[in-house]
């Protein structure tokens, strides 16, 4: 049994705009996870049969599924609610497949296939195993390939790679067929809905006491199509209307340092 299992759901091949880019980003994400300072973890990638995955580090395995493509992966003419619901259902059932393969894990962390996590997470979780879990409310936003990081508070409102939850609090079914689609969407497919649901049950999450993840933006494979951090926070009308917030964001900019590369990217320099 691992203290923490990282679950990485990967979209169907037909839903990927650029599979080679997805594969490159996934390689960097698993390298980030594999950089943990504690070895008490495992990683599970959930992918459709036939997917061309990168070579994986030790402690990673693959849960193969045969789910169809998400018909509303791109919004098109769909309503926003139908678009989001379709995404939550597709992501959630992939997450469930991975969790059922690691149901003896003490904690789970769902990681998007293009983000990065702190090397300190498993070590911290292993020292606090009686907690309900943590929301990463302080993290960084990073432009793909850029040299700047932006400190982002309320990080868990923006990024799916932001929750560490004790496994028993999910109430996993014995098999996937026993799970309702609403439970799948709310508990596994949405990083926004699960937090208040746990709080209402009397099992709220704590805040992770350090910046725990990096949200990669401004790459063409992103499902959220998040713009660059400069466009998001500085070069728009809201930035002009809210000078105090803009100055605060400017103060939150950091150069991507050797320490950041070691902690989040698994790089030596």
C-alpha positions, 0 to 999 in steps of 0.5 A: 500500500502506498501513502499516495497514488497519483492518478493521471487521466489521459483523454482519448487519442481522437480527442487530442489536438496534437498527440505528440505534444500531449506525449511530450507534456506527459513525459514532463509531468511524470518526471515531475512526479517521479522526483518526490523526496519520499518513495512511498508513492505510485503513479497510475496513467489511465489511457485508452487501449492503443495509446502511444504512451512515453516510456514511464519511470519506475513506480508508474503503471498504466490502467488501460480502458476502452472508453469512447471519445468524448463527443463534446470534447470541443464545445462547438455548439454545445451549451457551457453546462453540457460541455463541462458535464461531458468533460467531467463524466469523461475525466471522472470515469477515467479517474475511477478506473485508476482509483479502483486499481489502487484502492488500498492507497491511503491518499489520492491526487489527481494530476492533469497530464500537463502540470507539475507537482512539488517534490515535497508532497509525498513526504509531507503527506506521509507525516500527516496520514490522519488528515482528511487531505489538502487543497493546494490553494497556493501554487504557480502559473507557468507559460509553457517554455517560459522563464517566469512563474506567477504566484497564484493564491486560490490556486485550487479554483483554477487548476485541477492538479490541486487536491490530495484526498484520503481515499476512504472519503471518496466512498469508492464503489466495489466496481465501476458499474456501481457508481452513479454518473452524478457521483462520478462527475461531482467527486472525480471529474470536478476539482471544484465540486468535491471540496464543498461536498467534503466540507458539508460531510464534516470532512473538510480539507486543509490548505497545503502549507507550501506552494504545491503545484505548477499550472502550465498554460498557453500551449495548444494542447490545453483543453481549457485553452488557458491564455498566457499568464501575461494575457490573463493578468496584465494585458486585458481590460480588467488589469486596467480597471483593477490597478491594485490587483495588477500591482499585486500580480506584478509582485507575484512574478518570479524568475524560473530558478534552479530551485524551482526546476529541481522542486517542480520539474525534476531538473538539475538546473 
